Amino acid sequence: MRTSSPGTAAKLLLLAAALTAATACGSQPPDSQDTVTTSPSAGPGAAGVTELTITLAKAPGAEEETWTLKCDPPGGTHPKPAAACAQLAASGPKAFEPTPPGTACTELYGGPEQGTVTGTYQGKPVDASYARKNGCDIDRWELVSELFGELPKVR
């Protein structure tokens, strides 16, 4: 019968502790700006109307820009409705979901911009807020970046 050396057992314990710490790392309460109302059953191609109001503040205290967007066919006051609707079709309803609680996010600052998207996506209500204050927020922003137009890259 083969037995483990004390060094092997210690290595296994260290590995287990490291894995436990890694899964617990980054726990943070959900951000009060990350609000969304969508139905998880809606997906690309689901029946329903997409009519959104997009608001962008390029800096704290800056005047907000607001556009409307309709898809099928693309229209509204948005400067590039076809590109915005195409990105939404590719991203699907996950584009409006907040970062799950406990997600480890990099401390990468993307810029001061903040935006909101309200209305209906494929017939389902949407009320989502976006910022670029960390890696998770930047990833969410990238799912809907066409809604907010051209902005400077991550700073």
Protein Blocks (a to p, Z undefined) as FASTA:
>chain_A
ZZddfklmmmmmmmmmmmmmmmmgoiacddfklgcdddfkbcehiacdddddddddfbgh
iacddddddehiaedjbfblmlmmmmmmmnommlmpccdehiacdfbdfbjbdcddedje
ehiacddddddfbfklmmmmmmmmmmnopadddZZ
